[in-house]
Amino acid sequence: MTTFTPEILNPYHFPVDIITHDNLNLLAGKLTIFLVGYPYATPVNSGLRDMALQIMVDFPNPPKKSCHLVGLAGDIGEDEVQHLLEYVLSHLDLAQKLGLFFENPNWTVKIVDGKIIAWWIHIQCVPPKSGHRFFIPDATPPKCKRWSGLYDPKYDFPWVEIFNSF
């Protein structure tokens, strides 16, 4: 089991203000609770970013309001992320209680020469604009099709119901 800390979520030791430090503490606590029963290693591939790193990671169109920039998101990866995805899908009730949201895993992959060289689970502790527990980050097509995208919408943030009722 990994105990997450602000230091683990800030591997490049970016200077932080008190709000970002509190955000990192919040995220670290939620990740530790959420993954307490997960039996495999949970390395943080990316946590807090400054804008220079954000541009490098998401070139040529980095999101300017990424939760990584304020310490509210982390990318968790391992050799076989499928185990982590299965864990996430079987613990959506806990994710909902903790207020955790996930980028659709079909977008969280790095492909070089047609081969997947990295795959991770993006976890953030603020709802995306869509309110979906698993959200699509932008208008680009998925990078792969490793997950069906199906889950029970009862786990979405409540405003999805409100907006869909109009």
Z-matrix of the N, CA and C atoms (Angstrom, degrees):
N
C 1 1.448
C 2 1.520 1 109.53
N 3 1.304 2 116.13 1 136.02
C 4 1.457 3 121.76 2 177.03
C 5 1.519 4 109.39 3 -95.60
N 6 1.314 5 115.81 4 131.87
C 7 1.459 6 120.54 5 169.62
C 8 1.526 7 105.82 6 -99.14
N 9 1.300 8 115.69 7 113.70
C 10 1.458 9 120.30 8 -177.80
C 11 1.527 10 109.69 9 -81.30
N 12 1.313 11 115.78 10 145.09
C 13 1.461 12 122.66 11 178.15
C 14 1.525 13 108.07 12 -134.71
N 15 1.325 14 117.88 13 163.25
C 16 1.467 15 119.38 14 174.29
C 17 1.533 16 112.15 15 -57.11
N 18 1.327 17 116.76 16 -33.58
C 19 1.470 18 120.11 17 -179.79
C 20 1.527 19 111.43 18 -67.43
N 21 1.337 20 116.68 19 -39.75
C 22 1.470 21 119.88 20 177.93
C 23 1.522 22 109.87 21 -65.80
N 24 1.326 23 117.08 22 -35.69
C 25 1.469 24 121.31 23 -178.81
C 26 1.530 25 112.44 24 -82.81
N 27 1.317 26 117.63 25 -2.92
C 28 1.471 27 122.96 26 177.18
C 29 1.529 28 108.27 27 -128.30
N 30 1.350 29 117.23 28 63.35
C 31 1.466 30 119.95 29 -172.84
C 32 1.535 31 114.38 30 -66.08
N 33 1.322 32 117.96 31 -19.88
C 34 1.469 33 120.45 32 179.46
C 35 1.527 34 111.65 33 -94.38
N 36 1.312 35 116.50 34 3.66
C 37 1.470 36 122.52 35 176.68
C 38 1.532 37 112.68 36 55.87
N 39 1.338 38 115.24 37 43.40
C 40 1.460 39 118.93 38 175.07
C 41 1.527 40 108.69 39 -63.85
N 42 1.324 41 117.37 40 141.08
C 43 1.468 42 117.97 41 174.50
C 44 1.529 43 109.27 42 -64.46
N 45 1.330 44 116.06 43 141.68
C 46 1.465 45 120.02 44 -178.24
C 47 1.523 46 110.50 45 -129.22
N 48 1.317 47 114.59 46 148.53
C 49 1.462 48 119.91 47 171.99
C 50 1.532 49 107.74 48 -86.78
N 51 1.311 50 117.34 49 176.90
C 52 1.459 51 121.73 50 -175.58
C 53 1.532 52 112.09 51 -63.76
N 54 1.325 53 117.67 52 -35.00
C 55 1.468 54 120.39 53 179.91
C 56 1.521 55 110.40 54 -67.77
N 57 1.328 56 117.00 55 -45.42
C 58 1.469 57 120.28 56 179.17
C 59 1.523 58 110.08 57 -64.88
N 60 1.323 59 117.40 58 -39.18
C 61 1.467 60 120.44 59 177.29
C 62 1.533 61 110.30 60 -61.62
N 63 1.330 62 116.63 61 -43.87
C 64 1.466 63 120.25 62 176.96
C 65 1.524 64 111.11 63 -62.80
N 66 1.332 65 116.87 64 -39.99
C 67 1.467 66 120.62 65 176.99
C 68 1.522 67 110.99 66 -60.34
N 69 1.337 68 116.73 67 -45.02
C 70 1.467 69 121.05 68 179.28
C 71 1.530 70 110.64 69 -62.89
N 72 1.333 71 117.52 70 -39.17
C 73 1.462 72 121.00 71 176.29
C 74 1.523 73 111.19 72 -62.89
N 75 1.326 74 116.10 73 -44.13
C 76 1.464 75 121.53 74 178.90
C 77 1.526 76 110.84 75 -60.35
N 78 1.323 77 116.35 76 -50.04
C 79 1.463 78 121.24 77 -179.79
C 80 1.527 79 110.61 78 -62.73
N 81 1.326 80 117.67 79 -43.66
C 82 1.464 81 121.41 80 -179.45
C 83 1.526 82 110.58 81 -59.77
N 84 1.319 83 117.01 82 -44.42
C 85 1.459 84 119.87 83 179.41
C 86 1.513 85 112.56 84 -63.87
N 87 1.315 86 116.22 85 -44.21
C 88 1.468 87 120.06 86 -179.35
C 89 1.529 88 111.65 87 -65.61
N 90 1.339 89 116.95 88 -41.20
C 91 1.470 90 120.15 89 178.58
C 92 1.528 91 110.76 90 -64.71
N 93 1.324 92 117.11 91 -41.74
C 94 1.462 93 120.72 92 179.78
C 95 1.525 94 110.65 93 -61.51
N 96 1.316 95 116.74 94 -45.63
C 97 1.469 96 120.50 95 178.72
C 98 1.527 97 110.59 96 -64.91
N 99 1.320 98 116.83 97 -46.23
C 100 1.462 99 120.47 98 -175.79
C 101 1.526 100 111.96 99 -63.13
N 102 1.321 101 117.10 100 -39.70
C 103 1.465 102 120.43 101 -173.65
C 104 1.523 103 113.51 102 -98.28
N 105 1.343 104 117.62 103 13.28
C 106 1.461 105 120.60 104 -176.54
C 107 1.526 106 112.42 105 -58.34
N 108 1.320 107 118.80 106 -33.50
C 109 1.458 108 121.41 107 -179.16
C 110 1.513 109 114.39 108 -94.55
N 111 1.316 110 117.11 109 3.59
C 112 1.471 111 120.24 110 -177.66
C 113 1.530 112 109.39 111 -82.02
N 114 1.345 113 118.06 112 122.35
C 115 1.462 114 120.11 113 -170.66
C 116 1.534 115 116.58 114 -84.33
N 117 1.326 116 117.96 115 -4.16
C 118 1.461 117 120.03 116 -175.90
C 119 1.533 118 110.99 117 -106.72
N 120 1.314 119 115.55 118 168.01
C 121 1.468 120 120.99 119 177.68
C 122 1.527 121 109.83 120 -63.15
N 123 1.320 122 115.84 121 146.22
C 124 1.468 123 121.05 122 -179.53
C 125 1.531 124 109.84 123 -130.30
N 126 1.327 125 116.50 124 71.59
C 127 1.468 126 118.05 125 179.28
C 128 1.526 127 111.63 126 -69.21
N 129 1.319 128 115.67 127 143.43
C 130 1.460 129 121.35 128 175.23
C 131 1.525 130 107.14 129 -86.92
N 132 1.324 131 116.20 130 112.90
C 133 1.465 132 120.74 131 178.18
C 134 1.516 133 111.11 132 -79.82
N 135 1.317 134 116.22 133 -31.99
C 136 1.460 135 121.23 134 179.88
C 137 1.517 136 108.04 135 -158.09
N 138 1.308 137 115.62 136 133.81
C 139 1.453 138 121.34 137 176.08
C 140 1.517 139 108.17 138 -126.07
N 141 1.328 140 115.45 139 -116.53
C 142 1.456 141 120.46 140 178.80
C 143 1.530 142 109.73 141 -64.34
N 144 1.327 143 115.23 142 136.70
C 145 1.468 144 121.56 143 176.91
C 146 1.521 145 109.17 144 -128.44
N 147 1.326 146 115.44 145 149.27
C 148 1.459 147 118.70 146 165.13
C 149 1.526 148 106.77 147 -93.39
N 150 1.326 149 117.43 148 173.97
C 151 1.472 150 119.22 149 -175.03
C 152 1.527 151 111.57 150 -64.30
N 153 1.330 152 118.39 151 -34.35
C 154 1.469 153 120.19 152 179.13
C 155 1.525 154 110.69 153 -61.66
N 156 1.332 155 117.02 154 -44.12
C 157 1.464 156 120.42 155 178.16
C 158 1.523 157 110.29 156 -68.65
N 159 1.326 158 117.58 157 -38.51
C 160 1.465 159 121.31 158 178.11
C 161 1.527 160 110.45 159 -58.60
N 162 1.321 161 116.60 160 -44.22
C 163 1.472 162 121.04 161 179.18
C 164 1.517 163 109.83 162 -64.03
N 165 1.325 164 117.57 163 -42.57
C 166 1.459 165 121.19 164 -178.99
C 167 1.535 166 110.96 165 -65.18
N 168 1.313 167 116.87 166 -42.23
C 169 1.467 168 121.23 167 -177.02
C 170 1.525 169 111.34 168 -69.98
N 171 1.318 170 117.00 169 -40.61
C 172 1.464 171 120.86 170 -174.20
C 173 1.522 172 113.51 171 -113.56
N 174 1.321 173 117.08 172 31.37
C 175 1.459 174 120.76 173 178.35
C 176 1.525 175 109.20 174 -64.62
N 177 1.300 176 120.60 175 139.11
C 178 1.459 177 128.87 176 9.17
C 179 1.528 178 114.07 177 -98.42
N 180 1.346 179 118.18 178 0.54
C 181 1.473 180 120.30 179 -175.92
C 182 1.519 181 111.64 180 -126.50
N 183 1.330 182 118.24 181 71.57
C 184 1.460 183 118.74 182 -179.06
C 185 1.526 184 111.77 183 -72.37
N 186 1.331 185 117.08 184 138.60
C 187 1.467 186 118.34 185 175.47
C 188 1.523 187 109.58 186 -69.59
N 189 1.299 188 116.39 187 129.31
C 190 1.465 189 120.52 188 -176.75
C 191 1.520 190 112.51 189 -79.83
N 192 1.323 191 117.39 190 -10.56
C 193 1.460 192 121.07 191 179.26
C 194 1.528 193 111.17 192 -118.82
N 195 1.310 194 116.45 193 31.24
C 196 1.458 195 120.65 194 179.47
C 197 1.525 196 110.75 195 -59.72
N 198 1.318 197 115.12 196 139.27
C 199 1.467 198 119.97 197 176.62
C 200 1.528 199 111.82 198 -65.27
N 201 1.332 200 117.24 199 -20.02
C 202 1.461 201 120.74 200 175.71
C 203 1.533 202 111.25 201 -62.59
N 204 1.320 203 117.48 202 -30.03
C 205 1.471 204 121.66 203 -175.45
C 206 1.525 205 112.87 204 -71.84
N 207 1.320 206 117.21 205 -19.18
C 208 1.469 207 120.85 206 -177.77
C 209 1.533 208 112.53 207 -121.30
N 210 1.328 209 117.03 208 13.59
C 211 1.456 210 120.55 209 175.39
C 212 1.513 211 115.55 210 78.16
N 213 1.323 212 117.23 211 23.67
C 214 1.470 213 120.18 212 -178.46
C 215 1.526 214 113.52 213 -110.58
N 216 1.355 215 117.36 214 11.74
C 217 1.464 216 120.38 215 -179.86
C 218 1.519 217 110.29 216 -146.79
N 219 1.324 218 114.59 217 150.91
C 220 1.452 219 121.52 218 174.74
C 221 1.510 220 109.98 219 -143.48
N 222 1.310 221 115.60 220 150.13
C 223 1.462 222 122.10 221 174.78
C 224 1.523 223 107.47 222 -107.02
N 225 1.318 224 115.22 223 119.23
C 226 1.454 225 121.58 224 -176.30
C 227 1.519 226 107.44 225 -110.05
N 228 1.324 227 115.92 226 130.29
C 229 1.460 228 119.21 227 -178.12
C 230 1.503 229 111.74 228 -140.73
N 231 1.298 230 114.45 229 167.64
C 232 1.458 231 122.43 230 177.83
C 233 1.519 232 107.14 231 -158.46
N 234 1.313 233 116.13 232 -179.68
C 235 1.460 234 119.22 233 179.29
C 236 1.518 235 111.30 234 -62.78
N 237 1.313 236 117.24 235 -38.63
C 238 1.464 237 120.64 236 -179.12
C 239 1.526 238 108.78 237 -126.77
N 240 1.307 239 116.36 238 89.46
C 241 1.457 240 122.09 239 -176.02
C 242 1.524 241 112.02 240 -67.55
N 243 1.309 242 117.46 241 -18.11
C 244 1.463 243 119.82 242 179.62
C 245 1.524 244 110.61 243 -56.16
N 246 1.344 245 117.22 244 -37.62
C 247 1.475 246 120.21 245 177.63
C 248 1.527 247 110.51 246 -61.79
N 249 1.323 248 116.17 247 -42.58
C 250 1.467 249 120.53 248 -179.60
C 251 1.525 250 110.36 249 -66.23
N 252 1.331 251 117.64 250 -42.06
C 253 1.462 252 120.42 251 177.64
C 254 1.529 253 110.74 252 -61.16
N 255 1.323 254 117.20 253 -43.49
C 256 1.464 255 120.41 254 178.13
C 257 1.527 256 110.78 255 -61.81
N 258 1.323 257 116.96 256 -39.47
C 259 1.463 258 121.05 257 177.21
C 260 1.528 259 110.01 258 -62.52
N 261 1.328 260 116.00 259 -47.77
C 262 1.474 261 120.67 260 179.51
C 263 1.523 262 110.02 261 -57.16
N 264 1.330 263 116.64 262 -49.30
C 265 1.467 264 120.59 263 -177.45
C 266 1.531 265 112.38 264 -63.13
N 267 1.319 266 117.11 265 -30.53
C 268 1.466 267 119.09 266 179.81
C 269 1.534 268 112.27 267 -87.82
N 270 1.329 269 117.40 268 -0.74
C 271 1.464 270 121.34 269 179.98
C 272 1.526 271 112.03 270 -127.56
N 273 1.331 272 116.40 271 32.40
C 274 1.467 273 119.76 272 -178.47
C 275 1.526 274 112.61 273 -66.63
N 276 1.334 275 117.30 274 -27.50
C 277 1.462 276 118.64 275 176.25
C 278 1.527 277 110.70 276 -63.55
N 279 1.316 278 117.45 277 -41.71
C 280 1.464 279 121.41 278 177.44
C 281 1.529 280 110.43 279 -69.07
N 282 1.329 281 117.21 280 -40.96
C 283 1.473 282 120.24 281 177.33
C 284 1.525 283 110.27 282 -58.44
N 285 1.326 284 116.14 283 -41.44
C 286 1.464 285 120.48 284 179.30
C 287 1.533 286 110.77 285 -64.13
N 288 1.318 287 117.29 286 -44.87
C 289 1.465 288 120.96 287 179.53
C 290 1.517 289 112.09 288 -63.25
N 291 1.337 290 116.71 289 -35.58
C 292 1.462 291 121.65 290 -179.13
C 293 1.535 292 112.68 291 -84.00
N 294 1.336 293 116.97 292 -12.93
C 295 1.457 294 120.05 293 -177.65
C 296 1.515 295 112.79 294 74.95
N 297 1.336 296 116.71 295 40.29
C 298 1.459 297 121.21 296 178.57
C 299 1.529 298 110.24 297 -102.13
N 300 1.319 299 115.29 298 140.95
C 301 1.467 300 122.87 299 -179.36
C 302 1.517 301 108.52 300 -129.86
N 303 1.337 302 116.00 301 153.96
C 304 1.452 303 121.39 302 -171.88
C 305 1.523 304 110.62 303 -130.82
N 306 1.318 305 115.38 304 137.20
C 307 1.461 306 119.38 305 172.36
C 308 1.530 307 106.83 306 -72.16
N 309 1.326 308 116.35 307 139.76
C 310 1.458 309 120.46 308 178.21
C 311 1.533 310 108.50 309 -53.29
N 312 1.334 311 117.77 310 122.97
C 313 1.464 312 121.06 311 -175.22
C 314 1.529 313 115.17 312 -61.27
N 315 1.313 314 117.63 313 -15.06
C 316 1.466 315 119.24 314 177.00
C 317 1.532 316 111.73 315 -72.83
N 318 1.331 317 117.45 316 -9.68
C 319 1.463 318 122.27 317 176.60
C 320 1.531 319 111.80 318 -105.16
N 321 1.335 320 117.94 319 -11.89
C 322 1.466 321 120.39 320 -175.40
C 323 1.523 322 110.42 321 -101.76
N 324 1.286 323 115.11 322 68.52
C 325 1.454 324 121.22 323 -176.78
C 326 1.524 325 108.43 324 -150.05
N 327 1.307 326 115.64 325 145.79
C 328 1.470 327 120.26 326 174.75
C 329 1.519 328 107.31 327 -113.92
N 330 1.334 329 115.65 328 126.10
C 331 1.460 330 121.85 329 -177.73
C 332 1.523 331 108.69 330 -118.56
N 333 1.321 332 115.86 331 129.14
C 334 1.463 333 122.26 332 176.66
C 335 1.523 334 107.55 333 -128.63
N 336 1.322 335 115.46 334 127.75
C 337 1.471 336 121.37 335 -179.07
C 338 1.526 337 112.16 336 53.43
N 339 1.335 338 115.82 337 39.33
C 340 1.452 339 121.20 338 176.63
C 341 1.521 340 115.10 339 77.97
N 342 1.332 341 117.54 340 3.66
C 343 1.463 342 120.81 341 -178.84
C 344 1.522 343 110.06 342 -117.53
N 345 1.318 344 114.71 343 138.95
C 346 1.459 345 119.96 344 175.89
C 347 1.519 346 107.79 345 -73.11
N 348 1.344 347 115.75 346 120.35
C 349 1.465 348 119.36 347 178.17
C 350 1.524 349 111.65 348 -107.43
N 351 1.325 350 116.99 349 -15.58
C 352 1.464 351 120.05 350 177.30
C 353 1.519 352 108.78 351 -153.94
N 354 1.319 353 115.29 352 142.93
C 355 1.465 354 122.09 353 177.00
C 356 1.505 355 106.52 354 -144.97
N 357 1.292 356 118.19 355 137.32
C 358 1.456 357 121.98 356 -175.84
C 359 1.517 358 110.21 357 -145.79
N 360 1.313 359 115.38 358 168.69
C 361 1.458 360 122.12 359 175.04
C 362 1.521 361 107.19 360 -111.51
N 363 1.329 362 116.72 361 119.29
C 364 1.463 363 122.38 362 176.15
C 365 1.523 364 106.95 363 -87.36
N 366 1.344 365 115.36 364 123.78
C 367 1.465 366 121.67 365 -179.75
C 368 1.525 367 107.85 366 -123.44
N 369 1.328 368 116.32 367 130.71
C 370 1.463 369 119.92 368 176.44
C 371 1.522 370 109.23 369 -133.83
N 372 1.344 371 115.17 370 156.68
C 373 1.471 372 118.87 371 -175.56
C 374 1.522 373 112.08 372 -111.29
N 375 1.318 374 116.25 373 30.46
C 376 1.464 375 122.51 374 168.39
C 377 1.523 376 107.00 375 -135.67
N 378 1.329 377 117.29 376 145.29
C 379 1.469 378 118.27 377 -178.90
C 380 1.520 379 111.58 378 -70.20
N 381 1.323 380 116.75 379 143.85
C 382 1.462 381 120.04 380 173.51
C 383 1.531 382 109.24 381 -73.97
N 384 1.318 383 115.92 382 168.93
C 385 1.478 384 119.85 383 179.87
C 386 1.521 385 111.93 384 -55.57
N 387 1.329 386 116.88 385 -36.56
C 388 1.468 387 120.50 386 -178.02
C 389 1.524 388 112.15 387 -70.51
N 390 1.328 389 117.14 388 -24.59
C 391 1.456 390 120.85 389 -175.20
C 392 1.518 391 113.70 390 79.82
N 393 1.317 392 117.80 391 -2.19
C 394 1.465 393 120.82 392 -178.44
C 395 1.523 394 110.82 393 -75.30
N 396 1.328 395 115.61 394 139.00
C 397 1.469 396 120.01 395 178.07
C 398 1.519 397 109.54 396 -60.03
N 399 1.338 398 116.70 397 -37.68
C 400 1.472 399 122.47 398 172.85
C 401 1.516 400 106.58 399 -113.95
N 402 1.309 401 117.20 400 114.97
C 403 1.456 402 120.45 401 -173.66
C 404 1.522 403 111.75 402 -113.87
N 405 1.318 404 114.61 403 152.95
C 406 1.469 405 122.63 404 174.80
C 407 1.521 406 106.55 405 -91.99
N 408 1.340 407 117.57 406 125.05
C 409 1.456 408 120.28 407 -170.08
C 410 1.524 409 116.14 408 -72.18
N 411 1.306 410 116.77 409 -28.87
C 412 1.470 411 119.51 410 -176.00
C 413 1.523 412 109.05 411 -162.46
N 414 1.318 413 115.94 412 -172.20
C 415 1.471 414 120.98 413 -175.28
C 416 1.528 415 113.42 414 -85.19
N 417 1.314 416 117.96 415 0.05
C 418 1.460 417 119.46 416 179.33
C 419 1.534 418 109.67 417 -70.55
N 420 1.315 419 117.21 418 152.62
C 421 1.465 420 119.28 419 177.76
C 422 1.531 421 110.42 420 -69.05
N 423 1.329 422 117.34 421 158.16
C 424 1.469 423 119.06 422 177.83
C 425 1.520 424 110.52 423 -60.31
N 426 1.322 425 115.48 424 149.24
C 427 1.462 426 120.83 425 -179.61
C 428 1.522 427 111.74 426 -83.27
N 429 1.328 428 116.53 427 -20.89
C 430 1.460 429 121.53 428 178.07
C 431 1.523 430 108.34 429 -156.61
N 432 1.300 431 117.06 430 177.90
C 433 1.466 432 121.79 431 179.02
C 434 1.521 433 108.28 432 -131.36
N 435 1.338 434 115.74 433 63.39
C 436 1.457 435 120.34 434 -178.29
C 437 1.516 436 112.33 435 -92.95
N 438 1.341 437 116.70 436 -7.53
C 439 1.461 438 120.50 437 -179.40
C 440 1.516 439 108.46 438 -139.36
N 441 1.313 440 116.46 439 141.14
C 442 1.465 441 121.78 440 -177.31
C 443 1.520 442 112.51 441 -67.87
N 444 1.338 443 117.15 442 -23.51
C 445 1.455 444 120.86 443 -176.58
C 446 1.521 445 113.04 444 84.73
N 447 1.317 446 116.80 445 3.28
C 448 1.462 447 120.37 446 -177.55
C 449 1.523 448 111.62 447 -91.10
N 450 1.319 449 115.29 448 131.16
C 451 1.458 450 123.14 449 172.31
C 452 1.518 451 106.59 450 -158.95
N 453 1.308 452 116.61 451 164.98
C 454 1.458 453 121.22 452 -177.66
C 455 1.532 454 109.71 453 -72.42
N 456 1.338 455 118.66 454 120.09
C 457 1.471 456 120.63 455 -178.03
C 458 1.523 457 114.28 456 -66.97
N 459 1.333 458 117.56 457 -6.44
C 460 1.468 459 118.84 458 176.32
C 461 1.529 460 111.03 459 -63.38
N 462 1.338 461 116.37 460 -15.86
C 463 1.453 462 120.25 461 179.73
C 464 1.527 463 112.84 462 -87.84
N 465 1.326 464 117.31 463 -3.55
C 466 1.462 465 120.10 464 178.06
C 467 1.521 466 110.07 465 -70.24
N 468 1.320 467 115.71 466 161.02
C 469 1.459 468 121.61 467 179.23
C 470 1.525 469 108.48 468 -68.04
N 471 1.334 470 119.22 469 143.13
C 472 1.470 471 121.82 470 -172.70
C 473 1.524 472 115.89 471 -54.10
N 474 1.325 473 119.16 472 -28.73
C 475 1.457 474 117.47 473 -175.65
C 476 1.527 475 112.91 474 -67.40
N 477 1.327 476 117.66 475 -15.97
C 478 1.466 477 120.44 476 174.93
C 479 1.521 478 109.17 477 -61.46
N 480 1.337 479 117.06 478 -44.90
C 481 1.472 480 121.43 479 177.60
C 482 1.516 481 111.38 480 -62.23
N 483 1.320 482 116.39 481 -43.00
C 484 1.452 483 120.83 482 -178.37
C 485 1.526 484 110.13 483 -62.36
N 486 1.327 485 117.34 484 -48.29
C 487 1.460 486 120.49 485 -178.68
C 488 1.528 487 112.21 486 -66.86
N 489 1.346 488 115.89 487 -36.80
C 490 1.468 489 119.21 488 -179.35
C 491 1.523 490 112.33 489 -73.53
N 492 1.334 491 118.75 490 -12.31
C 493 1.463 492 121.08 491 -179.10
C 494 1.521 493 112.27 492 -82.98
N 495 1.331 494 119.09 493 -10.57
C 496 1.459 495 121.29 494 -179.76
C 497 1.508 496 112.69 495 -85.47
